[in-house]
Amino acid sequence: MGFFNREGPLRSHLPQGIVYHHISGFHQIFPPPSKQAIQECIKKKDWISAIREGILLIECKLDGSSRPYYRFLFKNVKVPDCLFDEAHAFHAPWSIIDYCICEKIKAIVKFGWIHVDVSRMPIEESLIKRLYRKYKTIFVVSKEAQFIFNNRFPQFKKRTQVRIHQIDKEMIRDRAMNGATFTDGFEGKKILTVGRISSEKGQQDAILAIPEIIKHRTDIKWYFIGEGEDIDCCKHLCQELGVQDFVVFLGFIENPFRYMKDCDLYVQPSRHEGFCLSLAEALCFDKPVIATPFSGAKEQLEGRSGAKIVGVDTDTLSHGILELLSWQDE
């Protein structure tokens, strides 16, 4: 198993006996070359970087993709010097991972994995078209994500295969028996969202929906589990809207399952996903659930009682939450 980062909060849960390979040796990681980057280097009188950026920009133009850029990044990178039976680009599409697997790792057979809605991600089509030829199979984590990928890259349609994440429901329920839970003594309706605090996960959209919710009922509190680059923006937005008393940021929690079990309503407000594992985990506890219409939501929620898919705008999100909370009250 290969890692770009040696650390990770869940690494201790990996099975014993796995051999880890740390992929290291990056001299410097910088954004792909651009005219703007060259101009910035010139302004700073960083002539060496300006020349490097210029050469890489020309090479990328001639190649028709950013392969020369990644070739430069990986110039001194140490990768395992052995032949693997299989190599999986599990975090894809992500150019640096795809390039590493396709161009640097030696394997008898290689596989790609699509965990996102590629219509909503800033991906480099030209690089994908070149690299993905080397994947025997491209696994996609939901039927809808597969449909979107096939429409964007029809040349790989025969190679894609849906491989939905399998979760151990009994293990999740067992872990919920021993995990931490709400300790603030709040007796109203507890709304829960789990996920990295970032723009694509939609926490800011959720916060924007709170003023409309509390116009109708104030016995709610929204708990967010997770950390991420947007945490400060979310906290500032709460202050700006005056809803800080209705929001709790719990940070990263390794075992969030007791919270899922004990909440009154689970909400997944993501702007885009490929499948959404946290939604699948929350469904283990038969709680009312609301999700936005990301890839994988319909597959997971269709036909379920107490489940609702709403639009990504704050009005439909707030109305959906109020509707399910009222349904709970009956």
JOBELJO-V34358 format. One record per residue. RES is the residue in one small letter. PHI is phi in whole degrees, 0 to 359 (999 if undefined). Layout:
BEGIN
res:RES phi:PHI
res:RES phi:PHI
END
This chain:
BEGIN
res:m phi:999
res:g phi:254
res:f phi:230
res:f phi:275
res:n phi:237
res:r phi:291
res:e phi:267
res:g phi:166
res:p phi:296
res:l phi:254
res:r phi:297
res:s phi:294
res:h phi:270
res:l phi:290
res:p phi:300
res:q phi:291
res:g phi:92
res:i phi:278
res:v phi:270
res:y phi:260
res:h phi:240
res:h phi:267
res:i phi:273
res:s phi:223
res:g phi:108
res:f phi:296
res:h phi:293
res:q phi:195
res:i phi:253
res:f phi:221
res:p phi:297
res:p phi:305
res:p phi:296
res:s phi:204
res:k phi:298
res:q phi:297
res:a phi:296
res:i phi:297
res:q phi:297
res:e phi:297
res:c phi:297
res:i phi:294
res:k phi:301
res:k phi:276
res:k phi:59
res:d phi:268
res:w phi:291
res:i phi:296
res:s phi:293
res:a phi:297
res:i phi:295
res:r phi:300
res:e phi:297
res:g phi:296
res:i phi:296
res:l phi:295
res:l phi:297
res:i phi:296
res:e phi:298
res:c phi:293
res:k phi:298
res:l phi:293
res:d phi:283
res:g phi:82
res:s phi:201
res:s phi:268
res:r phi:304
res:p phi:301
res:y phi:296
res:y phi:289
res:r phi:299
res:f phi:293
res:l phi:301
res:f phi:270
res:k phi:305
res:n phi:246
res:v phi:282
res:k phi:267
res:v phi:243
res:p phi:304
res:d phi:266
res:c phi:206
res:l phi:259
res:f phi:269
res:d phi:290
res:e phi:223
res:a phi:227
res:h phi:243
res:a phi:271
res:f phi:285
res:h phi:256
res:a phi:222
res:p phi:281
res:w phi:220
res:s phi:306
res:i phi:293
res:i phi:287
res:d phi:300
res:y phi:296
res:c phi:301
res:i phi:292
res:c phi:285
res:e phi:251
res:k phi:247
res:i phi:276
res:k phi:266
res:a phi:206
res:i phi:294
res:v phi:218
res:k phi:234
res:f phi:229
res:g phi:253
res:w phi:229
res:i phi:249
res:h phi:251
res:v phi:223
res:d phi:275
res:v phi:290
res:s phi:282
res:r phi:249
res:m phi:249
res:p phi:281
res:i phi:247
res:e phi:264
res:e phi:299
res:s phi:298
res:l phi:288
res:i phi:298
res:k phi:299
res:r phi:280
res:l phi:282
res:y phi:290
res:r phi:298
res:k phi:273
res:y phi:270
res:k phi:293
res:t phi:225
res:i phi:247
res:f phi:279
res:v phi:238
res:v phi:273
res:s phi:204
res:k phi:295
res:e phi:293
res:a phi:296
res:q phi:295
res:f phi:302
res:i phi:293
res:f phi:297
res:n phi:296
res:n phi:293
res:r phi:278
res:f phi:231
res:p phi:298
res:q phi:293
res:f phi:252
res:k phi:304
res:k phi:286
res:r phi:262
res:t phi:278
res:q phi:210
res:v phi:285
res:r phi:225
res:i phi:286
res:h phi:301
res:q phi:262
res:i phi:241
res:d phi:269
res:k phi:298
res:e phi:294
res:m phi:296
res:i phi:297
res:r phi:294
res:d phi:295
res:r phi:293
res:a phi:294
res:m phi:290
res:n phi:246
res:g phi:279
res:a phi:287
res:t phi:215
res:f phi:299
res:t phi:233
res:d phi:272
res:g phi:76
res:f phi:293
res:e phi:251
res:g phi:274
res:k phi:279
res:k phi:262
res:i phi:261
res:l phi:232
res:t phi:225
res:v phi:240
res:g phi:158
res:r phi:302
res:i phi:279
res:s phi:208
res:s phi:301
res:e phi:290
res:k phi:275
res:g phi:79
res:q phi:296
res:q phi:295
res:d phi:297
res:a phi:298
res:i phi:297
res:l phi:296
res:a phi:279
res:i phi:296
res:p phi:306
res:e phi:290
res:i phi:296
res:i phi:284
res:k phi:293
res:h phi:256
res:r phi:202
res:t phi:250
res:d phi:270
res:i phi:231
res:k phi:214
res:w phi:255
res:y phi:254
res:f phi:244
res:i phi:257
res:g phi:139
res:e phi:231
res:g phi:165
res:e phi:292
res:d phi:261
res:i phi:299
res:d phi:293
res:c phi:298
res:c phi:294
res:k phi:295
res:h phi:296
res:l phi:298
res:c phi:300
res:q phi:295
res:e phi:298
res:l phi:273
res:g phi:73
res:v phi:247
res:q phi:300
res:d phi:284
res:f phi:252
res:v phi:229
res:v phi:229
res:f phi:261
res:l phi:267
res:g phi:76
res:f phi:285
res:i phi:231
res:e phi:299
res:n phi:241
res:p phi:269
res:f phi:289
res:r phi:293
res:y phi:298
res:m phi:299
res:k phi:292
res:d phi:264
res:c phi:285
res:d phi:264
res:l phi:209
res:y phi:255
res:v phi:235
res:q phi:243
res:p phi:268
res:s phi:301
res:r phi:281
res:h phi:202
res:e phi:211
res:g phi:257
res:f phi:215
res:c phi:85
res:l phi:292
res:s phi:295
res:l phi:294
res:a phi:299
res:e phi:292
res:a phi:296
res:l phi:291
res:c phi:291
res:f phi:247
res:d phi:53
res:k phi:265
res:p phi:302
res:v phi:224
res:i phi:236
res:a phi:220
res:t phi:278
res:p phi:278
res:f phi:279
res:s phi:299
res:g phi:101
res:a phi:294
res:k phi:298
res:e phi:298
res:q phi:274
res:l phi:253
res:e phi:301
res:g phi:85
res:r phi:270
res:s phi:289
res:g phi:76
res:a phi:237
res:k phi:214
res:i phi:254
res:v phi:236
res:g phi:291
res:v phi:278
res:d phi:285
res:t phi:292
res:d phi:295
res:t phi:291
res:l phi:294
res:s phi:294
res:h phi:294
res:g phi:296
res:i phi:296
res:l phi:298
res:e phi:296
res:l phi:289
res:l phi:294
res:s phi:294
res:w phi:300
res:q phi:294
res:d phi:290
res:e phi:290
END
